[in-house]
């Protein structure tokens, strides 16, 4: 993760701790999960999510506007990037102070685009105050009092007309077929004082894609090869020389792995509130971590919970759901 320490070359920037914490507080105080195992509970950011939010909304330019204009978040699946993206879009819609905000969530296809958007709509439905301020449609949310809107589009179907994006959420960029939609969206922000584009993606392999181009650029910014004060790279990935058996590598490659994520998955499978202290359970947990790490780039692999070894290890400890 990038440091909040201010380099000498960035003397014109300042870190506004109040603004950073205000953005973090928006999630827990204004957003409630609308689906899944956390339904009905406040959106409490994990440590890695909260640090990204502080970076994005805490750093300011001399004129008071946001320092970062593009945020590239590369994180494996099952880390919570979809819910984070939904929350960021809602902050841009309701709390960013942008007159007539135009928030866009974009993805390669309608199904992928709908994931983040439906998560955001679920959060609105779960909060009466947000619901009362909004008009919800199948593919849009409108806030009449501020003239703001949140729309979902895909590279399969979109219109260039009327775009003046204040916030762009580019979801799973590695799956975008080309850069046409990216160029249309990012060139539509010129009339905004502090536009923000947030890319959330896993890694891709097509070296001619927009995702690979941004991935390579993000690495160069992170490593100091390229200086771009408006670009925030957040990359969770192991290096080739890292030991895959080391917990340090697991955390480096996947912020949602480690003990907490594995414990939750295993407890869900066992239908228990606590983990039994037994070697087979520990082995299953490590197996889950290893499988997610090995398949961190994949979006279609078979869940490890369906494997014979996983089920045999945990079978004696599983409580049948009533």
C-alpha beads as a LAMMPS data file, in Angstrom:
LAMMPS data file: protein, C-alpha beads

322 atoms
321 bonds

1 atom types
1 bond types

-500.0 500.0 xlo xhi
-500.0 500.0 ylo yhi
-500.0 500.0 zlo zhi

Masses

1 110.0

Atoms # bond

1 1 1 0.000 0.000 0.000
2 1 1 1.219 3.551 -0.667
3 1 1 2.514 5.520 2.290
4 1 1 0.870 8.668 3.587
5 1 1 4.314 10.172 4.213
6 1 1 4.649 13.257 2.028
7 1 1 7.732 13.226 -0.233
8 1 1 9.613 16.481 -0.766
9 1 1 8.511 16.502 -4.419
10 1 1 4.879 16.595 -3.291
11 1 1 5.131 19.641 -1.073
12 1 1 2.109 21.143 -2.807
13 1 1 -0.098 18.350 -1.468
14 1 1 -1.432 17.930 2.054
15 1 1 -3.150 15.109 3.869
16 1 1 -6.515 16.123 5.342
17 1 1 -7.137 13.631 8.140
18 1 1 -10.650 14.953 8.770
19 1 1 -11.647 14.444 5.142
20 1 1 -10.127 10.961 5.172
21 1 1 -12.000 9.885 8.295
22 1 1 -15.219 11.478 7.038
23 1 1 -15.068 9.237 3.987
24 1 1 -14.340 6.150 6.084
25 1 1 -17.196 7.024 8.454
26 1 1 -19.618 7.307 5.520
27 1 1 -19.389 3.563 5.001
28 1 1 -20.161 2.530 8.575
29 1 1 -22.621 5.310 9.389
30 1 1 -24.541 5.648 6.114
31 1 1 -24.287 2.266 4.393
32 1 1 -25.817 -1.071 5.354
33 1 1 -25.200 -4.322 3.536
34 1 1 -28.293 -5.233 1.574
35 1 1 -27.473 -8.847 0.724
36 1 1 -25.320 -11.795 1.650
37 1 1 -24.151 -12.945 5.052
38 1 1 -23.708 -9.336 6.256
39 1 1 -27.210 -8.252 5.259
40 1 1 -28.606 -5.684 7.670
41 1 1 -25.213 -4.908 9.192
42 1 1 -23.239 -1.663 8.807
43 1 1 -20.585 -1.597 6.108
44 1 1 -17.426 -1.822 8.205
45 1 1 -14.401 -1.451 5.985
46 1 1 -11.603 -3.947 6.383
47 1 1 -8.188 -2.469 7.105
48 1 1 -7.004 -2.567 3.497
49 1 1 -10.260 -1.047 2.226
50 1 1 -10.181 1.739 4.824
51 1 1 -6.614 2.645 3.915
52 1 1 -7.552 3.019 0.251
53 1 1 -10.485 5.275 1.172
54 1 1 -8.215 7.432 3.365
55 1 1 -5.659 7.754 0.584
56 1 1 -8.217 8.675 -2.070
57 1 1 -10.184 11.238 -0.072
58 1 1 -7.527 12.442 2.360
59 1 1 -4.879 13.761 -0.016
60 1 1 -5.638 17.268 -1.284
61 1 1 -4.125 19.688 -3.761
62 1 1 -3.320 23.292 -2.922
63 1 1 -6.740 24.375 -4.231
64 1 1 -8.526 21.908 -1.954
65 1 1 -9.508 19.458 -4.657
66 1 1 -8.624 15.791 -4.656
67 1 1 -5.034 14.897 -5.430
68 1 1 -5.736 11.506 -6.978
69 1 1 -7.773 11.329 -10.168
70 1 1 -7.153 7.686 -11.102
71 1 1 -7.020 4.781 -8.653
72 1 1 -5.929 1.380 -9.900
73 1 1 -6.906 -1.401 -7.490
74 1 1 -5.599 -4.810 -8.503
75 1 1 -6.779 -7.431 -6.068
76 1 1 -7.723 -11.099 -6.460
77 1 1 -11.306 -12.264 -6.326
78 1 1 -13.074 -12.900 -3.036
79 1 1 -11.387 -9.899 -1.446
80 1 1 -14.395 -7.590 -1.267
81 1 1 -13.592 -5.309 -4.186
82 1 1 -17.166 -5.352 -5.554
83 1 1 -18.703 -4.106 -2.309
84 1 1 -15.904 -1.553 -1.943
85 1 1 -16.570 -0.304 -5.479
86 1 1 -20.292 -0.049 -4.698
87 1 1 -19.590 1.972 -1.568
88 1 1 -17.206 4.302 -3.373
89 1 1 -19.815 4.932 -6.058
90 1 1 -22.401 5.792 -3.408
91 1 1 -19.995 8.170 -1.685
92 1 1 -19.464 9.883 -5.037
93 1 1 -23.226 10.063 -5.519
94 1 1 -24.281 11.344 -2.091
95 1 1 -21.335 12.756 -0.173
96 1 1 -18.601 14.037 -2.485
97 1 1 -20.054 17.527 -2.849
98 1 1 -20.079 17.368 -6.651
99 1 1 -22.955 19.409 -8.165
100 1 1 -24.991 17.255 -10.513
101 1 1 -22.704 14.278 -10.001
102 1 1 -22.724 11.746 -12.801
103 1 1 -21.562 8.421 -11.426
104 1 1 -20.965 5.622 -13.892
105 1 1 -20.331 1.959 -13.204
106 1 1 -18.935 0.220 -16.279
107 1 1 -17.935 -3.340 -17.095
108 1 1 -17.354 -5.623 -20.048
109 1 1 -20.868 -7.056 -20.107
110 1 1 -24.284 -6.404 -18.589
111 1 1 -23.994 -9.216 -16.054
112 1 1 -20.692 -8.012 -14.633
113 1 1 -21.816 -4.395 -14.640
114 1 1 -24.928 -5.340 -12.703
115 1 1 -22.989 -6.931 -9.834
116 1 1 -21.610 -3.691 -8.425
117 1 1 -24.741 -1.728 -9.278
118 1 1 -27.081 -4.209 -7.597
119 1 1 -24.851 -4.238 -4.515
120 1 1 -25.143 -0.446 -4.383
121 1 1 -28.928 -0.519 -4.870
122 1 1 -29.180 -3.065 -2.078
123 1 1 -27.348 -0.680 0.235
124 1 1 -29.735 2.128 -0.714
125 1 1 -32.761 -0.098 -0.081
126 1 1 -31.338 -1.001 3.332
127 1 1 -31.024 2.647 4.410
128 1 1 -34.361 4.547 4.621
129 1 1 -32.612 7.937 4.547
130 1 1 -30.859 7.146 1.274
131 1 1 -33.971 5.503 -0.121
132 1 1 -36.079 8.593 0.612
133 1 1 -33.604 10.812 -1.221
134 1 1 -33.443 8.600 -4.290
135 1 1 -35.425 7.297 -7.208
136 1 1 -34.385 3.775 -8.124
137 1 1 -34.687 2.371 -11.626
138 1 1 -33.541 -0.859 -13.234
139 1 1 -30.231 0.566 -14.430
140 1 1 -30.046 3.939 -12.692
141 1 1 -30.364 5.786 -9.400
142 1 1 -31.376 9.454 -9.440
143 1 1 -31.055 11.935 -6.567
144 1 1 -33.493 14.734 -7.497
145 1 1 -32.393 17.218 -4.808
146 1 1 -28.845 17.390 -6.155
147 1 1 -29.472 16.529 -9.793
148 1 1 -27.093 13.590 -9.433
149 1 1 -27.331 10.179 -11.041
150 1 1 -25.716 6.768 -10.896
151 1 1 -25.929 4.629 -14.015
152 1 1 -24.629 1.270 -15.118
153 1 1 -23.296 0.621 -18.616
154 1 1 -21.326 -2.076 -20.385
155 1 1 -19.148 -2.302 -23.438
156 1 1 -21.975 -4.316 -25.014
157 1 1 -24.368 -1.362 -24.949
158 1 1 -23.726 2.271 -24.136
159 1 1 -24.289 5.754 -25.484
160 1 1 -21.668 8.470 -25.782
161 1 1 -24.318 11.169 -25.556
162 1 1 -24.747 13.217 -22.413
163 1 1 -21.691 11.902 -20.601
164 1 1 -19.998 14.250 -18.146
165 1 1 -18.640 11.794 -15.637
166 1 1 -17.624 12.929 -12.179
167 1 1 -16.928 9.359 -11.054
168 1 1 -16.119 6.290 -13.139
169 1 1 -16.055 2.822 -11.641
170 1 1 -14.335 0.520 -14.121
171 1 1 -15.026 -3.015 -12.956
172 1 1 -12.929 -6.066 -13.912
173 1 1 -11.012 -4.164 -16.555
174 1 1 -9.131 -7.305 -17.566
175 1 1 -12.342 -8.573 -19.223
176 1 1 -12.977 -5.467 -21.366
177 1 1 -12.717 -6.443 -25.048
178 1 1 -11.008 -3.216 -26.109
179 1 1 -10.304 0.327 -24.917
180 1 1 -13.141 2.103 -26.727
181 1 1 -15.440 2.424 -23.702
182 1 1 -12.495 3.391 -21.492
183 1 1 -11.587 6.240 -23.832
184 1 1 -15.196 7.414 -24.119
185 1 1 -15.611 7.552 -20.339
186 1 1 -12.281 9.079 -19.369
187 1 1 -12.516 11.813 -21.999
188 1 1 -15.948 12.816 -20.673
189 1 1 -14.574 14.181 -17.370
190 1 1 -13.127 17.435 -18.677
191 1 1 -15.848 19.670 -17.217
192 1 1 -15.378 18.326 -13.680
193 1 1 -13.122 19.955 -11.067
194 1 1 -11.972 16.738 -9.435
195 1 1 -13.095 13.698 -11.439
196 1 1 -12.261 10.292 -10.065
197 1 1 -11.776 7.040 -11.945
198 1 1 -11.511 3.874 -9.869
199 1 1 -10.409 0.675 -11.566
200 1 1 -11.069 -2.574 -9.715
201 1 1 -9.725 -5.659 -11.404
202 1 1 -7.862 -8.893 -11.156
203 1 1 -4.818 -9.375 -13.342
204 1 1 -5.128 -10.130 -17.039
205 1 1 -2.863 -11.803 -19.555
206 1 1 -3.572 -9.897 -22.768
207 1 1 -0.542 -7.654 -23.220
208 1 1 -2.409 -5.599 -25.827
209 1 1 -5.326 -4.747 -23.518
210 1 1 -6.110 -1.538 -21.652
211 1 1 -5.877 -3.500 -18.407
212 1 1 -2.328 -4.625 -19.105
213 1 1 -1.404 -1.093 -20.115
214 1 1 -2.699 0.308 -16.824
215 1 1 -1.227 -2.586 -14.816
216 1 1 2.200 -1.901 -16.276
217 1 1 1.797 1.831 -15.676
218 1 1 0.662 1.259 -12.084
219 1 1 3.724 -0.873 -11.374
220 1 1 5.984 1.832 -12.744
221 1 1 4.304 4.500 -10.621
222 1 1 4.498 2.280 -7.544
223 1 1 8.181 1.540 -8.126
224 1 1 9.096 5.173 -8.816
225 1 1 9.974 4.602 -12.470
226 1 1 7.187 6.961 -13.536
227 1 1 6.113 10.034 -11.559
228 1 1 2.389 10.663 -11.624
229 1 1 1.079 12.426 -8.534
230 1 1 -2.547 11.994 -9.630
231 1 1 -2.360 8.206 -10.033
232 1 1 -2.738 5.898 -7.018
233 1 1 -1.573 2.306 -7.604
234 1 1 -2.897 -0.297 -5.168
235 1 1 -1.575 -3.677 -6.205
236 1 1 -1.906 -6.877 -4.248
237 1 1 0.264 -9.427 -6.006
238 1 1 3.105 -11.748 -5.140
239 1 1 6.434 -11.370 -6.861
240 1 1 7.915 -14.352 -8.742
241 1 1 10.598 -14.873 -6.102
242 1 1 8.131 -14.960 -3.183
243 1 1 7.611 -18.212 -1.288
244 1 1 4.018 -19.303 -1.911
245 1 1 4.032 -21.310 1.330
246 1 1 4.694 -18.212 3.428
247 1 1 1.749 -16.426 5.142
248 1 1 3.502 -13.153 4.275
249 1 1 3.084 -14.011 0.600
250 1 1 -0.598 -14.852 1.093
251 1 1 -1.243 -11.451 2.656
252 1 1 0.790 -9.693 -0.004
253 1 1 -1.129 -11.402 -2.810
254 1 1 -4.600 -11.274 -1.296
255 1 1 -5.638 -8.904 1.515
256 1 1 -8.726 -10.970 2.193
257 1 1 -6.873 -14.209 2.692
258 1 1 -5.010 -15.117 5.826
259 1 1 -6.693 -16.446 8.921
260 1 1 -9.796 -14.252 8.918
261 1 1 -11.062 -15.021 5.413
262 1 1 -10.274 -18.718 5.671
263 1 1 -11.948 -18.987 9.074
264 1 1 -15.132 -17.366 7.767
265 1 1 -15.297 -19.714 4.764
266 1 1 -14.681 -22.830 6.817
267 1 1 -17.150 -21.784 9.525
268 1 1 -19.771 -21.160 6.838
269 1 1 -19.198 -24.650 5.468
270 1 1 -19.375 -26.195 8.926
271 1 1 -22.449 -24.139 9.897
272 1 1 -20.664 -23.178 13.117
273 1 1 -19.937 -19.884 14.854
274 1 1 -16.459 -20.929 16.012
275 1 1 -13.741 -23.093 14.547
276 1 1 -13.090 -26.480 16.158
277 1 1 -9.489 -26.845 17.305
278 1 1 -8.589 -29.889 15.275
279 1 1 -5.762 -30.623 12.811
280 1 1 -8.135 -31.617 9.973
281 1 1 -9.917 -28.258 10.262
282 1 1 -6.605 -26.394 10.177
283 1 1 -5.539 -28.462 7.164
284 1 1 -8.778 -27.615 5.357
285 1 1 -8.306 -23.933 6.129
286 1 1 -4.762 -23.965 4.737
287 1 1 -6.011 -25.885 1.728
288 1 1 -8.583 -23.173 1.097
289 1 1 -5.978 -20.421 1.347
290 1 1 -3.666 -22.261 -1.018
291 1 1 -6.410 -22.912 -3.566
292 1 1 -7.543 -19.282 -3.620
293 1 1 -3.940 -18.173 -3.976
294 1 1 -3.200 -20.588 -6.803
295 1 1 -6.374 -19.527 -8.667
296 1 1 -6.226 -15.829 -7.823
297 1 1 -6.470 -14.785 -11.494
298 1 1 -9.388 -17.064 -12.327
299 1 1 -13.068 -16.205 -12.231
300 1 1 -14.402 -19.626 -13.225
301 1 1 -12.487 -22.227 -11.224
302 1 1 -14.378 -24.822 -9.213
303 1 1 -14.787 -23.847 -5.551
304 1 1 -12.398 -25.715 -3.276
305 1 1 -15.346 -26.484 -0.977
306 1 1 -16.555 -28.927 -3.643
307 1 1 -13.347 -30.972 -3.558
308 1 1 -13.442 -34.457 -2.075
309 1 1 -10.480 -33.856 0.234
310 1 1 -11.948 -30.648 1.647
311 1 1 -15.289 -32.260 2.443
312 1 1 -13.675 -35.360 3.939
313 1 1 -11.485 -33.297 6.230
314 1 1 -14.424 -31.308 7.562
315 1 1 -17.217 -33.897 7.465
316 1 1 -16.836 -35.023 11.121
317 1 1 -17.188 -31.423 12.316
318 1 1 -20.024 -30.203 10.118
319 1 1 -23.297 -29.251 11.759
320 1 1 -26.323 -29.893 9.584
321 1 1 -28.391 -26.774 8.938
322 1 1 -31.912 -26.987 10.357

Bonds

1 1 1 2
2 1 2 3
3 1 3 4
4 1 4 5
5 1 5 6
6 1 6 7
7 1 7 8
8 1 8 9
9 1 9 10
10 1 10 11
11 1 11 12
12 1 12 13
13 1 13 14
14 1 14 15
15 1 15 16
16 1 16 17
17 1 17 18
18 1 18 19
19 1 19 20
20 1 20 21
21 1 21 22
22 1 22 23
23 1 23 24
24 1 24 25
25 1 25 26
26 1 26 27
27 1 27 28
28 1 28 29
29 1 29 30
30 1 30 31
31 1 31 32
32 1 32 33
33 1 33 34
34 1 34 35
35 1 35 36
36 1 36 37
37 1 37 38
38 1 38 39
39 1 39 40
40 1 40 41
41 1 41 42
42 1 42 43
43 1 43 44
44 1 44 45
45 1 45 46
46 1 46 47
47 1 47 48
48 1 48 49
49 1 49 50
50 1 50 51
51 1 51 52
52 1 52 53
53 1 53 54
54 1 54 55
55 1 55 56
56 1 56 57
57 1 57 58
58 1 58 59
59 1 59 60
60 1 60 61
61 1 61 62
62 1 62 63
63 1 63 64
64 1 64 65
65 1 65 66
66 1 66 67
67 1 67 68
68 1 68 69
69 1 69 70
70 1 70 71
71 1 71 72
72 1 72 73
73 1 73 74
74 1 74 75
75 1 75 76
76 1 76 77
77 1 77 78
78 1 78 79
79 1 79 80
80 1 80 81
81 1 81 82
82 1 82 83
83 1 83 84
84 1 84 85
85 1 85 86
86 1 86 87
87 1 87 88
88 1 88 89
89 1 89 90
90 1 90 91
91 1 91 92
92 1 92 93
93 1 93 94
94 1 94 95
95 1 95 96
96 1 96 97
97 1 97 98
98 1 98 99
99 1 99 100
100 1 100 101
101 1 101 102
102 1 102 103
103 1 103 104
104 1 104 105
105 1 105 106
106 1 106 107
107 1 107 108
108 1 108 109
109 1 109 110
110 1 110 111
111 1 111 112
112 1 112 113
113 1 113 114
114 1 114 115
115 1 115 116
116 1 116 117
117 1 117 118
118 1 118 119
119 1 119 120
120 1 120 121
121 1 121 122
122 1 122 123
123 1 123 124
124 1 124 125
125 1 125 126
126 1 126 127
127 1 127 128
128 1 128 129
129 1 129 130
130 1 130 131
131 1 131 132
132 1 132 133
133 1 133 134
134 1 134 135
135 1 135 136
136 1 136 137
137 1 137 138
138 1 138 139
139 1 139 140
140 1 140 141
141 1 141 142
142 1 142 143
143 1 143 144
144 1 144 145
145 1 145 146
146 1 146 147
147 1 147 148
148 1 148 149
149 1 149 150
150 1 150 151
151 1 151 152
152 1 152 153
153 1 153 154
154 1 154 155
155 1 155 156
156 1 156 157
157 1 157 158
158 1 158 159
159 1 159 160
160 1 160 161
161 1 161 162
162 1 162 163
163 1 163 164
164 1 164 165
165 1 165 166
166 1 166 167
167 1 167 168
168 1 168 169
169 1 169 170
170 1 170 171
171 1 171 172
172 1 172 173
173 1 173 174
174 1 174 175
175 1 175 176
176 1 176 177
177 1 177 178
178 1 178 179
179 1 179 180
180 1 180 181
181 1 181 182
182 1 182 183
183 1 183 184
184 1 184 185
185 1 185 186
186 1 186 187
187 1 187 188
188 1 188 189
189 1 189 190
190 1 190 191
191 1 191 192
192 1 192 193
193 1 193 194
194 1 194 195
195 1 195 196
196 1 196 197
197 1 197 198
198 1 198 199
199 1 199 200
200 1 200 201
201 1 201 202
202 1 202 203
203 1 203 204
204 1 204 205
205 1 205 206
206 1 206 207
207 1 207 208
208 1 208 209
209 1 209 210
210 1 210 211
211 1 211 212
212 1 212 213
213 1 213 214
214 1 214 215
215 1 215 216
216 1 216 217
217 1 217 218
218 1 218 219
219 1 219 220
220 1 220 221
221 1 221 222
222 1 222 223
223 1 223 224
224 1 224 225
225 1 225 226
226 1 226 227
227 1 227 228
228 1 228 229
229 1 229 230
230 1 230 231
231 1 231 232
232 1 232 233
233 1 233 234
234 1 234 235
235 1 235 236
236 1 236 237
237 1 237 238
238 1 238 239
239 1 239 240
240 1 240 241
241 1 241 242
242 1 242 243
243 1 243 244
244 1 244 245
245 1 245 246
246 1 246 247
247 1 247 248
248 1 248 249
249 1 249 250
250 1 250 251
251 1 251 252
252 1 252 253
253 1 253 254
254 1 254 255
255 1 255 256
256 1 256 257
257 1 257 258
258 1 258 259
259 1 259 260
260 1 260 261
261 1 261 262
262 1 262 263
263 1 263 264
264 1 264 265
265 1 265 266
266 1 266 267
267 1 267 268
268 1 268 269
269 1 269 270
270 1 270 271
271 1 271 272
272 1 272 273
273 1 273 274
274 1 274 275
275 1 275 276
276 1 276 277
277 1 277 278
278 1 278 279
279 1 279 280
280 1 280 281
281 1 281 282
282 1 282 283
283 1 283 284
284 1 284 285
285 1 285 286
286 1 286 287
287 1 287 288
288 1 288 289
289 1 289 290
290 1 290 291
291 1 291 292
292 1 292 293
293 1 293 294
294 1 294 295
295 1 295 296
296 1 296 297
297 1 297 298
298 1 298 299
299 1 299 300
300 1 300 301
301 1 301 302
302 1 302 303
303 1 303 304
304 1 304 305
305 1 305 306
306 1 306 307
307 1 307 308
308 1 308 309
309 1 309 310
310 1 310 311
311 1 311 312
312 1 312 313
313 1 313 314
314 1 314 315
315 1 315 316
316 1 316 317
317 1 317 318
318 1 318 319
319 1 319 320
320 1 320 321
321 1 321 322
